[in-house]
Amino acid sequence: MNQAIVNKTSEYFKKKGVVLPTISELCDPHSINGDIVNKLKNIDKNTIDPLNLFRVHWFNNRDHSSFSQVPEHIVLPSEFTGVEAKIIVNIGRLFPLITAHKVLAAYGCLLPRILNGTFDYENHKAVWPSTGNYCRGGVAISRILGLKSVAILPEGMSKERFAWLEKWVEDKNDIIKTTGTESNVKEIYDACNELKKDKKNDIINQFDEYYNYAIHRSVTGPSFEKSFLKVKGDSNLTPRFYVSASGSSGTLAAGDYLKEHLNTKIAVVEATECPTLLNNGYGEHNIQGIGDKHVPLIHNVMNTDFVVGISDQATNNLNLMFNTEIGKKFLISKKGFDNNFVNRLPEFGFSTIANILASIKLAQYMKLGANDAIITVATDGADLYLSELQKTKDDFKGIYDETACSEIYGQYLKGISTDNTLELNQRERERIFNLGYYTWVEQQGIDINEFEKRRDQNFWNKHYNYMLSLDNQIKEFNNI
């Protein structure tokens, strides 16, 4: 710990009106000081205001006027999913600043650096490599704290992400566009390695930041436990699975908490166009935000139970149906779904649709019944993919009308099968774990012993317990 930098940063934050929320406050925002809660009522959720740090959790209500008792969620109707199991989708678009949950990951990754004095606001720049939302979360947290930052993301990501970044960065040169799209993660790492040559750049890479793992296991996991218990009530509902797209594997860490506390199994979702975990495959796809062509360093592979592949053709086409008047009218008038439910479908972004489809596949594969539940997550909403929606329209073969909606519904929703579903035994876990060697040891220079430590669950527990231990340090920092 560099106490001099800690003291300096604490004074700097005080002048800016910054108070850091504790981990326990993010797990239970009803424990936040009443004065802060009252002040928040008059602050827009998307403004550069330090108090918005106290909205970086899963409990914001729909109009951000207060906090919900449990995270906002939706239980998908069985008529929609075609399975009896209850699929519980936790809503991430209610996070402040970026309408996506990655702002929590950014806070969790920066927090220990501030508390330990390894990040000096006068001399360092926070570099946020990402395939979309994480770099926006990093820029947002940095601006609130008065820190310099850089966003790195592939040039092929949605226009909405770049439009947001251009409004938030202080200098447009702080947006670095790397070659390719969702699948081109190595190109992001190459850019990071170049920036790393300047010691003033602190590379906060979500794919290898154990703080990303730890903040989601510490905050997202217990939050999802509360929404499940709300749905369960006094019933015999049993939580069977937690389902999350691979991405950086941060959100996947909530599964480690849920497995420990609710005995759920963990399923990771990837695109069948790039089936890295399924069969060492590669390729390009458009399920933005789920990453691929490598195994993130912070993926606790040895605790993962299933891999489920979903095609971007399914997510593209269902996104089209969920977010157009023609599609909504079809679902309401021809399929008889409730207006209120159909109007909530735009809360599901690409990766969310993939999570839902994977949940349906697992329910079919495991023959789950009405007393079984699957917990999953809507990390962002369709508003971040409006330009992608237009691309799907432009690429659509034939006339997009009611008949086309019927075909989309039949093929990609009612036609779901259990293909590309892999139950992981010890040998399969070892295979996937070993795949990470080529990225992290050979390419990125991680020490082989540090790489191997990740096989042991005690390794992951230590990172989790460290994040939980920060509350006293946060309180001390706020009171310096």
N, C-alpha and C positions, 0 to 999 in steps of 0.2 A: 504493500500500500504506500502511495505517495501522499502523505498527509497534507503537505503544503498545497498540492494541486486540489485535493479534496476541499480544503478550507477556502481556497480561492474560488473554486467553482460554486461552493455553497453561498458565498457572498454575492457572486455574480447572479445566481438564480434568485436570491432574495430581492435584489434590485429589479429583477424582471417579474417578480411576483410568482415565481415558480415554486410549487410545493410538489414533491414526488409522492404519488400514491403508493401504499404498501401492497405487497402481494395479497395479504388477507383482505384488504379493501377491494381489490379487483375480483377476488373470489366471492366476496359478500359486500357489494356496494352500499347496503343498508347500514353498514358500520361506518361509513364516511361521515365526517363532521357535518352536523346540520347546517352550519353557516355556509359551507361549501355547496351543499345540495341546494340551498335556497338561492345562492348566487347563480348557480348553473341554469336556473329557470329563465334567466334574462340573457343567456349567452347562446348564440347560434352554434350548433354542433360542428359547423365547418369553418369557424373562424380561428385565426392564429391567436388563441387565448390559452394561457397556461392551465386554466381550470378545466379545459377539455381533456386534460390527462385523466380526470376522474370519470370520464366516459369511455375509457379504453378497456371495456369489459363487455360481457355478453348480456347484461341486464338492462340495457336501454329500452324504454318502451317505444311504441311506434311513432309518437310525435316528439320524443326526447324531452318531455316535460318532467319526467321522473324516472325512477327505476322500477322495473317489474320484480315481482317476487321470485320468479324463475326466468331463465332466458326465453325470449320469444321463440316459438317453435310451431310447427304444424305437423299434425298426424295425417298422413296421406290416406284418403279413402281407399278401402279395398277394391271398390268398383274401378278405381283409377289404376291401381297397381296390379290387380289381378291375383293378389295373394292375400291370405288371411292375416298374416303377420302384421303387426303395427310397425310402420316405418316412421320414425320420429326425426324430423328435419329441423335442426337448430339454425336460426336465421342470423347470418353474419353481416348483412348489409346495413344493420343499425349501428354498427361501429361509427364513431365520428370521423370527420376529416377526409376519409377516403372511401366510405361506404363499403368497407371490406375489413375482415378480421386481422389482416397482416399488420395493422397498426399496433396490435398487441405484441406481436412477435418483435417488431422493431423496438418497442419500449423495453421488452425483456432482454434484448441483446445489448442495448446501450446502457441499461441500468447498472450492471456490475462495473462497467468501465468507469462510470461517474463515481460510484461509491468507493472504488479502490484507487482513484486518481490516475488511472492509466490513460484516460482521455483528457487532454488539455485543450479547453475551448479556444485558447489563444493561439495554439500551434498546430492543432490537428484538424483534419477533415474526415468526416464520416462518409465512407464509400459504401453504397448500398447496391450490390449486384442482385439481379432478380429477373424473372420472366414476366413481371407485371406488377402485382399489387404490393409486394414487399418493399420495393424501392420507393413506391409512393408513400407507404407507411413510414419508412425511414426519413424521407424528406420532410414529411409532416411533423414527426416528433422532433427532428432537428430544428426546424423553423420555430416551433413552440419554445424550445430550450435555448434558442439563440446560438446554434452551432452551425458551422459550415458543413455542407454535404454535397455528395455527388450521386447521381442515379445512373445505373448501368442496366440496360435491357435490350433485347433483340429488336432490330428495326421493324420486324414483321408483326409486332404485337399490336393490339387494337388501337385505333386512332384516339379513342377516349382516354386511354392511359397517358398518351403523349400530350394531349390537350390539357389534362390536369397538371402534369408536370410543368408545362410551360408557364402555368399561372403561379406555381408554387416555388420554383427555384429562383434564387436571386440573380443567377446568370444562366442563360440558356446553354452556355458551354459546359455547364455542370450536368447536362443530360448526354450521356454517351450511348450511342446506338451501335450495337454489335451486329455482325452479319447473321442473317438467318431469322428463324422463328422460334417457336416453342422448343423444338428439339435441339437447338444449337446452344447447349449449356457450356460446352467446352470453350466456345468463343468468348463467353462471358468471363470464364476463368482466365483466359489469355489476357483479356483487358485488365483484369484485377492484378495479375502478375506484373504487368507493365507498370501499373500505378503504384504497386507495392515498392518499387525501387525508390520512390520518394517516401522517406520515413514519416512524413507529415500525414500521409494517407493511411487511415485506419480502415482496413478492409473488413467489413462486417457482413460476411458471406453467410446467408441463411442456410446454405447446404452443408456447411461444416461448423456452424455455431451451436455448441451444445446448450447455450443459453436459450436458443430457439426451441430446442427440445424441452428444456426444463420449464420454460414459462407456460407452454401449452399443457404439459403434464400437471403443473401446479395450479393453473387457472382454468383452462378450457375443460380439462377432465372433470373436476368437481362441479363446474357449471353445468355440464351435460348430465351429470348424475342427478342434479336437482330437477332438470326438465323431465328426465325419465321418471323420477319419483312422483312428480306432479301427474304425469299421464297414468302411472300405475295406480295411484290412489290406494284403495283398499282391495284391489283386485289381485289375482294370481299372476299378473303379467311378469314374464321372465325376460330379462335383457340377454339376448343371445349373441349379438354382434355389434361391434363398432366398425363403421365403414368410412374410409377416407381416401381420397386420391393421394398418390405418392407425393407430388410436389417436392418441397424441400424435406418432407417428412416431419416438419414441426407439428402440424395439426394432427398427424398420425400419433404423436406422443400422448395425446389425450387417451388413446386406447390403452396405454400402459396403466394409467390411473384407473380406467374403467374395468380393466381385467383384474386388477388387484382388489377393487372395492365391490364390483358387481359380477365378477367372474365371466365377463364377456370374452368372446374371441375377437381377434383383430383381422380385418380384411383390408388390403391395400388395392387401390384401383389404378389401372394404367390404360393407355390407348392401345387397341389392337394393331393400329398402324405402326406402333413402335413398341413391340412386346418384350422389353428388356428383362423384366422380372419373370415373365411367363416362360420365355425360351431363349434368353440371351439375344433377343432381336434388336432391330434398329429401324429407323424410318422417320417420316415427317407426319405431323398431325396438327389438329386445330383445337384440341381441348385445352385452351389457354390456362396456364397456371399450374399444370400438374407435372411438368418437368419430365425428362426421360433420357435415354441413352446412357444413363449411369445410375448408380445406387448412391444416394446421398450419404455422407459420412454420419449424419445424425439419425439415420434409419436404424432402429433397433430390430434388425432382421431376425435375430434369434428368438424374438417374442412375437413374431408375426405368424398368423395361422392360415391365411388364404390370400391368393392374388386373383383379381377378377379383371378381365379385359373388356373394354367398351370401345366401340368404334366411334370416331368423330363424325361419321355419317349420321349416326343416331343422334348425337348431341346437336349437330348443325340443324338437322331437320326438325327435331322436337323444339329447339329454340325458335325456329321459324313459326311453328304452329302455336307455341305458347305466347308469342309476342306480336301477332297480327290479328286484325279484326276478323279476317276470314277463319283463322284457326280457332279463335275464341268462340266465334259463333257456332262453328262445327261442334266443339266440345259441349257447348250449352244446349243447342237445339237438337243436335243429332245423337249425342251421347248422354244427355240428361244430367251433366254435372252442374253443381250449384254455382250460381254467378259469383258468389263471394270466393269460392275455392278457385275458380278459373282466373279471377282477377288477381289472385296471389301468385300465379305461376311466373310472372316477371321477376319475382324475388329469387328465382333460380338462374344462376349463371351457368356457363358451360360445364365447369367441374362439378357443380351441384347436380345437374342432370345426369352426369356420369355416375356420381355417388348414388343417386336414386335408382338408376338402372342396375347398378351392381348390387344394391340392396335387394331388389326384386329377384335377381339371379340367385343370390344366396338363399333367399326364402324358398325359391323353387328347389334348389339343389339339396337343401337340408330338410325339405318338406315341413317347413315351419307352420304352426297353426295360430289360432286366434289368441292364444295365451303367450305367444312369443313376440319379442320386440327387437327391432334393429335400430340403433342410434346412428345417425349420420349428420352431415353438416352442409349448409349452404354458405360457402365462404364469401360469396358476393352475389350480386344480382345481374339481371340481363341489361341493365342500363349501361354497363361497361362494355357491351358488345353490340351496340346499335349499328356500328359500321360493319361488323361481321354479319349481322342480320341481313343487311343490304347485299353483301357478297353472296350469301346463300340464295337470296331471291334472284340475283343476276345469274347464278350458276344453275338454277333449278331447271331440270329438263321437262319440257312440256308446259302446260298451263297450271299455275298455282291457283287452285280453286277448291271447292268443297270435295270433289273427287280426289284431288291430290292429298288433301288433309286426311281423308279416309285411308288412303294408302300409307301415309306416314304413320298414322295411328296404328294401323294393322301391322306394319312391318317392324316399327321401332319400339312400340310400347306393348301391344298385345302379343306380338310375335317374339318376345324375349324368350331365349332358351338358355340352357346352362352351359353353353359352349364357352371356351376360354375362362373356365373356372378351375383354379388349381388349389387343391388342399395341400398345405405344406407339411411334409414330414421332415425329420431331421436332415436327411440327405438334401432335400430341396432347399432348406434354409441355408445349409452349408454352401450350396451352389450359388445362391443369390449373394450371400455374404462375400464369397470369394470374388464375385464379379467386381466388387468395389475396389479390389486391389489395384486394378489397372488404372482407375481414375486417381485414387488418392495416394498410393505409394509410388507407382511408376511416373504418373504425370505431375502430381501436385506435391510430391516430396514428403508426405507424411511418414513419420518413423514407423517401421513395420511393427514394433512392439506396441506403439500407441494404437495402431490399427487393430491389432489382435485383441487388445483389452476389451474391445467392444462386443466380444462374444459373451462376456460375463454380465449377468444382470446387476451385480453389485456396482459395476461401472456406471450404469445408467441411474441407479438409485442414488449414488453419490451426487450426481449433477442435479437430480431432483431435490434432494435434501439441501443442497447448497442454495438453490433458489428460495426454498422455504425459509432458510435461515436469514435472509436479507432484511427482514422487517425491522429488527432493532437497528441495523446499520442505516436504513432509510430514515428512521425516526431521528437518529443522532445527526444525520446529514441535514435534515430539515431544521434542526434546532441549533446548529453551530452558530 
